[in-house]
Amino acid sequence: MKVKSCLLALAVVCSGPASAQNSKNDNSKVTIWEASAIAGRTSTFGETYSVDTACVSTGWVEIIVVVPPKSGKFEIIDTSAAMSYTKENPRFVCNGKQVAAKAVSYTPLDQFEGADTMTLERITSNGNKTRVQYKITVRKLDKTTNNQ
């Protein structure tokens, strides 16, 4: 089981490892990412794209929400992203270049504080499929100690 941790806040994007792809018809593998969000504020995550070793898009990428969050709302959005691959990945040379991408914006309920989850499925034009479950910790900001 792979775990990716990240802190999510307004306009901060967290992208996952490209190595988390499953075989084309395998739904049994789920990568788990841990994330943090602030009540009532929108965070963007689940950023995904598909490129070849020449840094060229391999076609479309779609995100499907398999299990929606219970204590917030989501929206699938078109965006762009700076590519990021590990040094061992042949697409490492693409790092930092912008590419068209899809992502999920997540907004927890205003007064919600606690744990939420959602499961996404990423499907690419070449038939690759990846499942990711986000374990999201939502907390409230203390307005007396934080600038708003």
C-alpha positions as CSV (number, residue, x, y, z in Angstrom):
1,M,0.0,0.0,0.0
2,K,1.5,3.3,-1.1
3,V,0.8,6.4,1.0
4,K,1.4,10.0,-0.1
5,S,1.0,12.8,2.4
6,C,0.4,16.4,1.6
7,L,-1.0,19.6,3.1
8,L,-3.8,21.1,1.0
9,A,-4.8,24.7,1.3
10,L,-6.4,27.2,-1.0
11,A,-4.8,27.0,-4.5
12,V,-2.2,24.5,-3.5
13,V,-2.0,21.5,-5.8
14,C,-0.9,18.1,-4.7
15,S,-0.1,15.6,-7.5
16,G,0.6,11.9,-7.0
17,P,3.1,9.4,-8.2
18,A,3.0,8.4,-11.8
19,S,4.1,4.9,-10.7
20,A,0.8,4.1,-9.1
21,Q,-0.8,2.9,-12.3
22,N,-2.6,-0.5,-12.2
23,S,-3.1,-2.9,-15.0
24,K,-5.8,-2.0,-17.5
25,N,-8.6,-4.0,-15.8
26,D,-7.4,-4.3,-12.2
27,N,-9.7,-2.5,-9.7
28,S,-8.2,-4.3,-6.7
29,K,-5.3,-1.9,-6.2
30,V,-5.9,1.4,-4.5
31,T,-3.3,4.0,-3.7
32,I,-4.1,5.8,-0.5
33,W,-3.1,9.5,-0.1
34,E,-3.5,11.5,3.1
35,A,-4.4,15.1,2.7
36,S,-5.4,18.0,4.9
37,A,-8.0,20.7,4.2
38,I,-9.5,23.7,5.9
39,A,-13.3,23.9,6.7
40,G,-15.1,26.0,4.1
41,R,-12.1,26.5,1.9
42,T,-11.5,24.9,-1.5
43,S,-8.5,22.8,-2.1
44,T,-7.4,21.3,-5.4
45,F,-5.9,17.9,-5.7
46,G,-6.0,14.7,-7.8
47,E,-4.1,16.5,-10.5
48,T,-3.5,14.1,-13.3
49,Y,-2.1,14.0,-16.8
50,S,-0.6,11.5,-19.3
51,V,2.5,12.1,-21.4
52,D,5.0,10.0,-23.3
53,T,8.8,10.1,-22.8
54,A,9.0,13.0,-25.3
55,C,6.8,15.0,-22.9
56,V,3.9,15.0,-25.4
57,S,0.3,14.3,-24.2
58,T,-0.9,10.8,-25.0
59,G,-4.5,11.9,-25.3
60,W,-7.3,12.5,-22.9
61,V,-7.4,11.8,-19.2
62,E,-10.6,11.5,-17.2
63,I,-11.3,11.4,-13.5
64,I,-14.3,9.6,-12.2
65,V,-15.5,9.9,-8.6
66,V,-16.2,6.3,-7.5
67,V,-17.0,7.2,-3.9
68,P,-17.9,10.9,-3.2
69,P,-16.9,12.7,0.0
70,K,-19.6,12.6,2.7
71,S,-18.7,15.9,4.4
72,G,-18.0,18.2,1.5
73,K,-18.5,18.8,-2.2
74,F,-16.2,18.1,-5.2
75,E,-15.9,19.3,-8.8
76,I,-13.8,17.8,-11.6
77,I,-11.9,20.7,-13.3
78,D,-9.7,21.2,-16.4
79,T,-6.4,22.8,-15.4
80,S,-2.7,22.8,-16.3
81,A,0.1,21.4,-14.3
82,A,3.9,21.4,-14.1
83,M,4.9,17.8,-14.7
84,S,6.6,16.0,-11.9
85,Y,8.2,12.5,-12.1
86,T,10.7,10.6,-9.9
87,K,14.3,10.5,-11.1
88,E,13.9,6.8,-12.0
89,N,11.0,7.6,-14.4
90,P,12.0,8.1,-18.1
91,R,9.7,11.1,-18.1
92,F,11.8,12.8,-15.5
93,V,13.2,15.1,-18.3
94,C,9.6,16.5,-18.5
95,N,9.7,17.9,-15.0
96,G,8.6,21.5,-14.7
97,K,7.0,21.7,-18.2
98,Q,3.3,22.7,-18.3
99,V,0.7,20.2,-19.6
100,A,-3.1,20.1,-19.8
101,A,-4.5,18.2,-16.8
102,K,-7.6,17.3,-14.8
103,A,-8.0,17.8,-11.1
104,V,-10.6,17.6,-8.3
105,S,-11.5,20.6,-6.2
106,Y,-12.8,19.7,-2.8
107,T,-14.6,22.0,-0.4
108,P,-15.5,20.7,3.1
109,L,-18.7,21.9,4.7
110,D,-18.2,25.3,6.6
111,Q,-18.6,23.9,10.1
112,F,-17.2,20.4,9.4
113,E,-14.1,19.2,11.3
114,G,-12.8,15.7,11.2
115,A,-12.1,12.9,8.6
116,D,-13.6,12.6,5.1
117,T,-12.7,10.3,2.3
118,M,-13.3,10.1,-1.4
119,T,-12.2,7.5,-4.1
120,L,-11.3,8.6,-7.6
121,E,-10.5,6.6,-10.7
122,R,-8.2,7.9,-13.4
123,I,-8.6,6.6,-16.9
124,T,-6.4,7.5,-19.8
125,S,-6.9,7.3,-23.6
126,N,-4.5,4.4,-23.8
127,G,-6.6,2.4,-21.3
128,N,-4.6,2.7,-18.1
129,K,-6.6,3.0,-14.9
130,T,-5.6,4.0,-11.4
131,R,-7.7,4.1,-8.3
132,V,-6.8,6.6,-5.5
133,Q,-8.5,7.0,-2.1
134,Y,-8.0,10.3,-0.4
135,K,-8.1,10.3,3.4
136,I,-8.8,13.9,4.1
137,T,-8.4,15.5,7.6
138,V,-10.4,18.7,7.8
139,R,-9.8,21.3,10.5
140,K,-11.1,24.7,11.3
141,L,-8.8,27.7,11.4
142,D,-8.6,29.6,14.6
143,K,-9.5,33.1,13.4
144,T,-7.9,34.7,16.5
145,T,-4.5,33.5,15.6
146,N,-4.6,33.5,11.7
147,N,-4.9,36.4,9.4
148,Q,-8.0,36.1,7.2
